[in-house]
Amino acid sequence: MGGKERILPLMACILTLSLTYSILEVSAISQPNYLTHPEFTPSLITIVDDKLVVYDPVESSLIFISKVDGSMKALKAPKEVFDIAVSNQKIFMATSTRSKLYVYNISGGDIEEIELPGLPGDLDSSPKYISVSLPDKSLVIVFDAVSLNELLRIEINVDHGLGKISLDDGFLYVVQSDGYTLTKIDLGKNEKHYLRIDERILALKAFNNNLLLASTDDRLYRVSGNLKIERRWSLERGSTIDIGLYMLSDGRIIYVARARWAIGEIDGDSISEVRVGGRIFGDVLDKDRIWFTEINTRKIGWVWLSRPPIVKSMVIEPEGGGLFKASAKIYDPDNEPIRATLIVTVKSKIPHLIADNRTYDMNYIVDRDIYVSEFQLKPGEEAEVYVVAIDQVNNIGVSEKIPTRYREEEVKTASISSPPTASPPPIELTDLYLIASSLLLLIPIIAAVIIMKTKKKPRKKPRK
């Protein structure tokens, strides 16, 4: 169509072609979970087979809780039990008022009593041994965990308090009464080796020829079997006042900062924590979790040792016509199956109106090792898009939110001209206006000329 203007609609997608967000890589243990509120006061806790064993200081009883069906059984126990240990189907208990070691055999029978030469200060057990410290007597006694026969009496100035002795693979580790000296004792040869550090040792725990030490400066040390300091970490203030220490087979360290209501994980240089709901009194390591008791809330809880998935990166690409494709790279530290969901939160155009949350299952593309999904936006819609990854124990990893918008624009094209011809150019409205204005100015002049021409001239008188 020569000489006419053509209007063409153009759909414009306002978005950077590829948005990639890297997510902070933080591996952390999961959030706390709780059993149904127990009808007793839980304090010390341990595990025997498929049962939790919890000491109730109010009723002076041991509560056996099945991990399978939750059923409970109570057993009368000594009063004022301050420490508890387990080995070879036996539960060992120490009280603050009696110079005795109390032993309960899971297979049945009454609680046995073993006389001690003084008040016990600490207990620790291994598959072969049970050890008892007697600080007031400068003595540590080692018993056979099966026969309960006394094997060794080791004269040593052992420090007061819990966490000052630890058994591991035929060795006994002892914090001496000066608080700075660690002694390693070979139970077979009765040989002693020493390590001294510059900070007072508040607790220790040995695992598979490795040792963890907690000090007064809220530092944690990992010490090798030959008593060489390998690593050290600084924890939050107040963490080591009352602390539980555990080392996992994958190298991670789990600590329980009881006074701070926190459970922490150390993985290399990374330190992560989760907060629980109350003051932790007791804790124990299980195969897949760590159990704990909250004395002020009267609750029993656990934290999975499985770590949440990590959304490492996320990409959003426009497909055209308001269609977008989201891709996410997700890593699970424990190689567990992942379920990924894409969440698109569309903002309301009306103030204070709740946003529209749309969810989409993401498909795993094996050969690309990514999770993908598509979503649609209408013209003018603005949204925040993010990914939620969930593992098999419901640990959750969340990506950052990516702002996304789709807008329709109408754009006019330039005039499309026909090939040149001999025909005159079209008269524009402005030209017509100028012509009309000029004519209006000429009207009075023309009128005056006409009047003058039509006016009669006076006759001249003839001469005589």
Secondary structure, 3 states (H helix, E strand, C coil): CCCCCCCCCCCCCCCCCCEEEECCCCCCCCCCEECCCCCCCCCCEEEECCEEEEEECCCCEEEEEECCCCCEEEEECCCCEEEEEEECCEEEEEECCCCEEEEEECCCCCCEEEECCCCCCEEEECCCEEEEEEHHHCEEEEEECCCCCEEEEEECCECCCCCCEEEECCEEEEEECCCCEEEEEECCCCEEEEEECCCCEEEEEEECCEEEEEECCCEEEEEECCCCEEEEEECCCCCCCCEEEEECCCCCEEEEEHHHCEEEEEECCEEEEEECCCCEEEEEECCCEEEEEECCCCEEEEEECCCCCEEEEEEEEEEECCEEEEEEEEECCCCCCCEEEEEEEECCCCCCCCCEEEEEECEEECCCCEEEEEEECCCCCEEEEEEEEECCCCCEEECCCEEEECCCCCCCCCCCCCCCCCCCCCCCHHHHHHHHHHHHHHHHHHHHHHHHHHCCCCCCCCCC
